[in-house]
């Protein structure tokens, strides 16, 4: 029982409880009898009133009261000779009943029968006593809504009552919801009256929009003032802050007069929330609102194309049937081995979008067979048809090979209505980019390393990568493609300035308090500012970046707030990767040559021992073919699905807890060598990844799989359902799985069957 | 299964009083004339589900006669196909889910006229995709979850407009990442569970900003280690389930301190008589005993198999 102290009842209490119990039982059975027999006499209604008073959660009693009201009212309405005031008389009669039950204090009992009369006679003493009670019954609140919907009630009076109620019980979410419902009704009723008076009913549909929208806006504005009053009464009212965010986002979205431009409103809101935050920085209520305000400033409404592979303006060297040739003076970063006879083209957007297809994207090329329509696939682990990264594969008919000749390829994304974000915004900036493909054949003895030899990830195989001046300029090609119009730019500058002010304000706050959400907010503000600066190429302050400070803040937070340390660690990892990839120099420091020290071959990005718990900044790494993420603390590999060129991946010595965490790898058609040794697969009983998979729960994927074809005596393969769902789609030639709880002999036998192309398992060459 | 707690016991010198909780649950079942039991009479079927699932989690479901339970559940069915909270009570979707879950627990779904029950639920879907709780028309995302979960257990999810149902749930998403009972309503951990679970069952979790919601949820853990349901509220054992399972479904459960939460749940046990309460030293009840035990198990529950149906059971068995 909520909030009741645990103590054995005294004999007196026990006796009293017994009496209470038998009384209630008698009442309940008496009531049920009336209910079943559909008896709505005065006596029966009294029994029901008593019952809901002592047990407001008793849903059948509320149902009964609704039936009773409907029955009585319909009788009166059908009787043509009855006095029009008879319905009101019913309620008046009921008032007497309630007076008779002098002990009745609770509001809900007043709801249907007394309610109208209450409004007419206004015995405020009764309502105030009722409002002082804490009040949570779903059934009773709904009953009140039901009565209100019948249309016999004064909405203004209802709002008055609610105001009194919410002053007493400021966080009661039933009351807040009810208030929203009452306001909706008021808008509908008022607009309806306006139409009847002015135009008659025939114009209803046409004019309803015209009237409802302004009324709704006015109502929202009034309600916004109500939340201001509630917040000024007590800054810790999260319910009021929440309601404010709902109202304000509606007003901003509709550009209502006084709420445009958005920037002016946001400044005022910042001022309001600062008062709350500086009064009690340890209270959470205002911080969540502040985060919402920050997101309003940072968010770009329309989706943008931000990165691509191949990068714009790049020269792509593609070998058709062998390995890369060193003879051409081109960078390894854009060299690509065309083993599958196809080149992937990846588009990376600022957020998940839908509608990328051959009608929204135009591709011109002398090489590509224009008769075949390009198929664009979303790179995501869900079935939504939306993804941040999309891929298509260009294939070249052999007769069109023009070796060592520049073959330009143009990709145009026009003003397309078709490409949409989840919030319904369309891609607004037309984008165009071009890259050049050089095709070549090479001698078979140069065939690429991975297909001949087992990859070994030991340090001895990696050589420091000698940075060629050309290389770093190649990497720089992947600068964001973002651009803005004049208004956008103005808004950015305004936002950047506001955020700069916020930063100095919170630095001040943190000089006197050690508040954790304050620190987190400062870190978020600094990150937001850095992101803004990177969008706006004209800003000269580009050199000022705050990675170090942000990383330090997250490290502090891990110590300050240990229960949430993993959250801060995840954020820390994301920022660390942003820092590493923020410029070519720092990224190239992590690049190594695998085996062959020649600078243009087999570059491996090694991000080992960085304590990473999460992957980020993949958009900067679309060109990587060999990636070492070993000796980190990764639980998931979300994001890797965009790295379409990846062929060798080392995830050993991380914290991957189950096969379903590897779901993103299913999208990597070029992946050949995977090392997941020394993880925690099989060690955790609860799979926290399962619900995010593309085939969770009720989905039908898997129902057509035939495990029978992998049958080996004495092994129950249904245990390996998840392993199967991941590995059946991979074309691995090499896998390391040793050092996981799950990695017993049986599963190895299973995996060998599932992946016929596998040549090496845990370092052993298969027969 | 009880031995699974040994790790926690070892670490904290405290234990889940499993046997006492079993006895407590069984004793509640017998005390039909207590005031508490009488007050709960109208939700007896929910209580039965909480109690029986607790017994199941603690490996003692054998202590009850499944035949008696199944026939009692069937007696609660109304001619409309829906179930009442007790024999002769009005049907409501809240009680219908518990009935389906109890039958699923005993693997007796087949005793039902599945089309009749599912038609009752299907009939409660509104034009906008939302669900009413019963004929009187109260709308709430709790009912969306209940409808989706029940139909999934009955293998009849194809009977409703899933796309609209998902759209309605998504329309209740708030700017803090959480969900409320109707559009615009404040986020609340219980409501978040319902919405996240409804989206999980329908394969629509991509509709959620997992980092935003995950941070809101993990901040529900206060200094006591317990979890509250909304900002600046007191912690309560029942939220160990609502928050924890939501965090599990969006893969952010590592953002809270498990050991502190386990300690909080263990501190809420009545170590003499069994049962778990909302906060330390409060009176125990079946509801909190169930959510406390379910919370403990969500750290260590060993999913036995991975077939689709069983995955679904795992999720839905905790409502």
Interface residues (C-beta under 8 A of the other chain):
Chain A: X1 X2 X3 X4 X5 X6 X7 X17 X18 X20 X21 X22 X24 X25 X28 X32 X36 X55 X57 X58 X59 X60 X62 X63 X66 X138 X142 X145 X146 X171 X173 X176 X177 X180 X181 X236 X238 X239 X242 X243 X245 X246 X249 X283 X284 X285 X288 X291 X292 X295 X352 X380 X382 X383 X384 X386 X422 X562 X563 X564 X566 X567 X570 X635 X636 X685 X686 X687 X688 X689 X690 X691 X692 X694 X695 X696 X697 X698 X699 X702 X703 X718 X719 X721 X722
Chain B: X33 X34 X35 X36 X37 X38 X39 X41 X42 X43 X84 X85 X88 X89 X90 X92 X134 X136 X137 X138 X140 X152 X157 X174 X175 X176 X180 X181 X182 X184 X185 X186 X187 X188 X200 X201 X202 X203 X204 X205 X206 X207 X214 X215 X216 X218 X219 X221 X225 X230 X231 X232 X233 X236 X247 X248 X249 X250 X251 X252 X253 X254 X255 X256 X257 X260 X270 X277 X278 X279 X281 X282 X283 X284 X285 X298 X299 X300 X301 X302 X303 X305 X306 X307 X308 X311 X312 X315
